[in-house]
C-alpha cells in the first residue's frame, strides 16, 4: 500500500497549513482536511509513515461523527470524492478515503480532554497529589483504574510542543462561561456514549480529546473524533488494573523508540519494517472492531 508522508501537492488549491498528521487546504470557502500517513511520537514527526493510517483515521472519525449527531452537529460536508469540487477530481487517487470537505469555523482555543481511566500523565499526577489536573480523586486508586465518573481535564491548544493542562476556571476565562459549560457537558456526553458503545465491542476508551469550533454562532465538533491518534484504546479482555495497559494506538512505535539512544528531538529515527507493519495491522484491527469495515 502506498504511503502518503510528504505534504500533499495540489498546485491549484490554496494551501493553509500542515500539522503533524493533516494537510489543510481551502476550497470554495470550505476546508479540505487530508489525513496523511505521518506518525509522530514524543511530539516529533518521524521520517517513516504507517501505510493506510490516514484512511483508517478518516473512516473512524466519519463513523463517530455519525453516531454523535444526536449530541452535537459536526463540521463534515462530504467525504465522498465524487461530490468534491471539480478542481479536486484530478487528485482522487490521493484524496479518496483520507479526506473530508468541512465547514470553516472559528476554532475554540481549548483541547477538551476527557479521562475515564487513570493512566498516562493523569496517573503520574495522582501518585504525587491524589488529583488529576487539579481534580481531587479518591485515595487508593490503582494505575489504569476506572473512575467512578469521567472527568473533564482541558488543555491549551499549542501549535508546537506539548499542550498544557488548564483548569475549568481557566477555560471560562478563555471562552466565557456559556461556551465553557457547553464544552464540558458535550465532551462528557460524547465520551459516555462512545465508551458504552465501544465496551460492547470489546474496547475500552480510557481517555480522548475533542476539538470544537464556532459556526454561525453555534458550537460544533471539528477535526477528528475518537481515533487512535486522539484516544487511548484498550482491550476489555486484556484489561487488568494495577499496571499499564497495551494500547491500540502508536504505543508499538513509542515502545520501540524507548529502546533507542534518542533524545526525543528532531529528526526522529527511521522505523524498522516490522514495527511499521505491526503498527499498520493495529490500526486496521481497531477500524474493523469499531466500524465493522476493512
C-alpha positions as CSV (number, residue, x, y, z in Angstrom):
1,X,0.0,0.0,0.0
2,X,1.4,3.4,-0.9
3,X,2.2,5.7,2.0
4,X,1.4,9.4,2.0
5,X,4.0,11.2,4.1
6,X,5.0,14.4,2.4
7,X,2.7,17.4,2.1
8,X,0.0,16.7,-0.5
9,X,1.0,18.5,-3.7
10,X,-2.0,20.3,-5.2
11,X,-0.7,23.3,-7.1
12,X,-4.1,24.9,-7.9
13,X,-5.6,24.6,-4.5
14,X,-5.0,27.1,-1.7
15,X,-2.7,25.6,1.0
16,X,-3.5,26.6,4.6
17,X,-1.1,24.6,6.7
18,X,0.3,21.2,7.6
19,X,0.0,19.7,11.1
20,X,1.7,16.6,12.5
21,X,-0.7,14.4,10.6
22,X,-3.0,16.5,8.5
23,X,-2.6,18.8,5.5
24,X,-5.2,21.5,5.2
25,X,-6.4,23.4,2.1
26,X,-9.1,26.0,1.5
27,X,-11.6,25.1,-1.2
28,X,-14.6,27.3,-2.1
29,X,-14.7,28.9,1.4
30,X,-14.6,25.4,3.0
31,X,-11.6,23.5,4.3
32,X,-10.2,20.2,2.9
33,X,-8.7,18.1,5.6
34,X,-6.3,15.4,4.3
35,X,-5.2,12.7,6.8
36,X,-1.7,11.6,5.8
37,X,0.1,8.5,6.9
38,X,2.6,10.5,9.0
39,X,3.1,9.4,12.6
40,X,4.5,11.4,15.5
41,X,6.0,10.3,18.8
42,X,7.1,12.5,21.7
43,X,5.9,15.5,19.5
44,X,8.4,14.6,16.7
45,X,7.1,13.6,13.3
46,X,9.0,10.5,12.2
47,X,10.5,10.1,8.7
48,X,8.5,6.9,8.0
49,X,4.7,6.7,7.7
50,X,2.3,4.0,8.5
51,X,0.6,2.6,5.3
52,X,-3.1,3.3,5.3
53,X,-3.1,5.2,8.6
54,X,-4.7,8.3,7.2
55,X,-7.5,6.3,5.7
56,X,-8.1,4.5,8.9
57,X,-8.3,7.7,11.0
58,X,-10.7,9.3,8.5
59,X,-13.1,6.3,8.4
60,X,-13.1,6.1,12.2
61,X,-13.9,9.8,12.5
62,X,-16.7,9.5,10.0
63,X,-18.2,6.6,11.9
64,X,-18.2,8.6,15.2
65,X,-19.4,11.8,13.7
66,X,-22.5,10.0,12.5
67,X,-23.0,8.3,15.9
68,X,-22.8,11.6,17.8
69,X,-25.2,13.6,15.6
70,X,-27.9,13.4,18.4
71,X,-25.5,15.1,20.8
72,X,-23.9,17.8,18.6
73,X,-23.5,18.6,14.9
74,X,-20.1,18.4,13.3
75,X,-18.2,20.2,10.5
76,X,-18.4,17.5,7.9
77,X,-19.8,18.5,4.5
78,X,-18.7,15.4,2.5
79,X,-16.2,12.6,2.4
80,X,-17.4,11.3,-0.9
81,X,-14.8,12.1,-3.6
82,X,-17.2,12.4,-6.5
83,X,-19.1,15.2,-4.7
84,X,-15.9,17.2,-4.2
85,X,-15.4,20.4,-6.3
86,X,-14.3,19.8,-9.9
87,X,-10.7,21.0,-9.4
88,X,-10.1,18.3,-6.8
89,X,-11.1,15.3,-9.0
90,X,-7.7,15.1,-10.6
91,X,-6.3,14.2,-7.2
92,X,-8.8,11.4,-6.5
93,X,-6.2,8.7,-6.2
94,X,-4.6,10.6,-3.3
95,X,-7.7,12.0,-1.6
96,X,-10.0,9.0,-1.8
97,X,-10.8,7.7,1.7
98,X,-8.5,10.0,3.5
99,X,-10.0,13.4,3.1
100,X,-13.0,15.4,4.3
101,X,-14.5,18.6,3.0
102,X,-15.6,20.5,6.1
103,X,-17.1,23.8,7.2
104,X,-14.7,26.6,8.0
105,X,-15.2,27.5,11.7
106,X,-13.6,29.7,14.4
107,X,-11.8,27.0,16.4
108,X,-12.2,27.1,20.2
109,X,-8.7,27.6,21.7
110,X,-9.1,24.7,24.1
111,X,-8.4,20.9,23.8
112,X,-11.3,19.1,25.5
113,X,-9.8,16.1,27.2
114,X,-12.0,13.5,29.0
115,X,-10.5,10.8,31.1
116,X,-12.4,7.7,32.2
117,X,-9.4,5.8,33.5
118,X,-6.3,6.7,35.5
119,X,-3.4,6.5,33.1
120,X,-0.5,8.4,31.5
121,X,0.1,11.8,32.9
122,X,-3.0,11.5,35.0
123,X,-1.6,8.6,36.8
124,X,1.7,10.4,37.4
125,X,-0.1,13.4,38.9
126,X,-2.4,11.1,41.0
127,X,0.6,9.4,42.6
128,X,2.0,12.8,43.6
129,X,-1.1,14.7,44.6
130,X,-4.1,12.3,44.6
131,X,-5.6,14.5,41.8
132,X,-5.7,14.8,38.0
133,X,-5.4,18.3,36.6
134,X,-6.3,19.7,40.0
135,X,-9.4,17.5,40.3
136,X,-9.3,15.5,43.6
137,X,-9.8,11.8,43.4
138,X,-10.4,9.1,46.0
139,X,-7.4,7.6,47.7
140,X,-6.1,4.1,47.0
141,X,-6.8,4.0,43.2
142,X,-4.6,1.7,41.1
143,X,-2.9,2.6,37.8
144,X,-5.4,2.2,34.9
145,X,-8.3,2.2,37.4
146,X,-11.8,3.1,36.0
147,X,-13.0,6.3,37.5
148,X,-16.5,6.3,39.0
149,X,-17.3,9.3,36.8
150,X,-15.3,10.5,33.8
151,X,-13.6,13.8,34.4
152,X,-13.1,16.9,32.1
153,X,-9.4,17.9,32.0
154,X,-8.9,20.6,29.4
155,X,-5.6,21.7,27.9
156,X,-4.3,24.5,25.9
157,X,-4.0,24.1,22.1
158,X,-0.4,24.6,21.2
159,X,0.9,24.9,17.6
160,X,4.2,23.4,18.6
161,X,5.3,21.3,21.6
162,X,3.1,20.0,24.4
163,X,-0.4,21.2,25.3
164,X,-0.6,22.5,28.8
165,X,-3.2,21.4,31.4
166,X,-5.6,24.1,32.5
167,X,-8.4,24.3,35.0
168,X,-12.1,24.6,34.2
169,X,-11.9,28.2,35.6
170,X,-9.2,29.0,33.0
171,X,-11.5,27.7,30.3
172,X,-14.1,30.1,31.5
173,X,-11.6,32.9,31.3
174,X,-10.6,32.0,27.7
175,X,-14.1,31.3,26.2
176,X,-16.7,32.6,28.6
177,X,-19.0,30.7,31.0
178,X,-21.6,29.7,28.5
179,X,-19.2,28.1,26.0
180,X,-17.2,26.5,28.8
181,X,-20.3,24.7,30.1
182,X,-21.1,23.5,26.6
183,X,-17.6,22.3,26.1
184,X,-17.5,20.4,29.4
185,X,-21.0,18.9,29.2
186,X,-20.8,18.0,25.5
187,X,-17.4,16.4,25.9
188,X,-18.6,14.2,28.8
189,X,-21.8,13.2,27.0
190,X,-19.8,12.2,23.8
191,X,-17.3,10.2,25.9
192,X,-20.0,8.4,27.9
193,X,-21.9,7.3,24.7
194,X,-18.7,6.3,22.9
195,X,-17.4,4.4,26.0
196,X,-20.6,2.4,26.3
197,X,-20.7,1.6,22.6
198,X,-17.0,0.6,22.4
199,X,-17.2,-1.6,25.5
200,X,-19.9,-3.7,23.8
201,X,-17.3,-4.3,21.1
202,X,-14.6,-5.3,23.5
203,X,-12.8,-1.9,23.5
204,X,-12.1,0.4,26.5
205,X,-11.8,4.1,25.6
206,X,-9.5,5.1,28.5
207,X,-9.3,8.8,27.5
208,X,-9.8,11.0,24.5
209,X,-9.7,14.6,23.3
210,X,-12.2,16.7,21.3
211,X,-11.9,19.9,19.4
212,X,-14.8,22.3,18.8
213,X,-15.4,25.3,16.6
214,X,-18.0,28.1,16.3
215,X,-20.0,28.0,13.1
216,X,-22.8,30.6,12.6
217,X,-22.8,31.3,16.3
218,X,-23.2,27.6,17.3
219,X,-20.7,25.1,18.8
220,X,-19.9,22.2,16.5
221,X,-17.4,19.3,16.5
222,X,-14.3,19.7,14.3
223,X,-11.1,17.9,13.5
224,X,-11.0,14.2,14.2
225,X,-13.2,12.2,16.6
226,X,-12.3,9.2,18.8
227,X,-9.5,7.9,16.6
228,X,-6.3,6.1,17.7
229,X,-4.4,9.4,17.4
230,X,-6.7,11.3,19.8
231,X,-7.7,8.5,22.2
232,X,-6.3,5.7,24.3
233,X,-7.9,2.3,23.4
234,X,-7.5,-0.8,25.5
235,X,-8.8,-4.4,25.1
236,X,-11.7,-5.3,27.5
237,X,-10.4,-8.9,27.5
238,X,-6.9,-8.0,28.5
239,X,-7.7,-5.2,30.9
240,X,-6.2,-5.5,34.3
241,X,-5.9,-2.5,36.7
242,X,-2.7,-2.1,38.7
243,X,-0.4,-1.8,35.6
244,X,-0.1,0.0,32.3
245,X,-2.2,-1.5,29.5
246,X,-1.4,-2.5,26.0
247,X,-2.9,0.3,23.8
248,X,-4.5,0.0,20.4
249,X,-2.5,3.1,19.1
250,X,1.0,4.1,18.3
251,X,2.3,2.5,21.6
252,X,4.2,0.0,19.4
253,X,6.2,2.8,17.9
254,X,6.7,4.6,21.3
255,X,7.9,1.3,22.9
256,X,10.4,0.7,20.1
257,X,11.7,4.3,20.3
258,X,12.3,4.0,24.0
259,X,14.8,1.2,23.3
260,X,17.0,3.6,21.3
261,X,19.6,6.1,22.3
262,X,17.4,9.0,21.0
263,X,16.9,12.3,22.8
264,X,13.3,12.8,21.5
265,X,14.2,15.8,19.4
266,X,14.0,16.3,15.6
267,X,14.9,14.5,13.5
268,X,13.3,11.2,14.6
269,X,14.9,7.8,13.8
270,X,13.8,5.6,11.0
271,X,11.4,2.7,11.9
272,X,12.2,-0.9,11.0
273,X,9.8,-2.6,8.6
274,X,8.4,-5.0,11.2
275,X,7.5,-2.1,13.5
276,X,5.8,-0.3,10.6
277,X,3.8,-3.3,9.6
278,X,2.8,-4.3,13.2
279,X,1.5,-0.7,13.7
280,X,-0.4,-0.7,10.5
281,X,-2.0,-4.0,11.5
282,X,-3.0,-2.5,14.8
283,X,-4.7,0.5,13.1
284,X,-6.6,-1.8,10.7
285,X,-7.7,-4.0,13.6
286,X,-9.3,-1.2,15.6
287,X,-11.0,0.0,12.4
288,X,-12.6,-3.4,12.0
289,X,-13.6,-3.7,15.6
290,X,-15.1,-0.2,15.9
291,X,-16.8,0.2,12.5
292,X,-17.0,-3.4,11.2
293,X,-15.3,-2.3,8.0
294,X,-11.8,-3.0,6.5
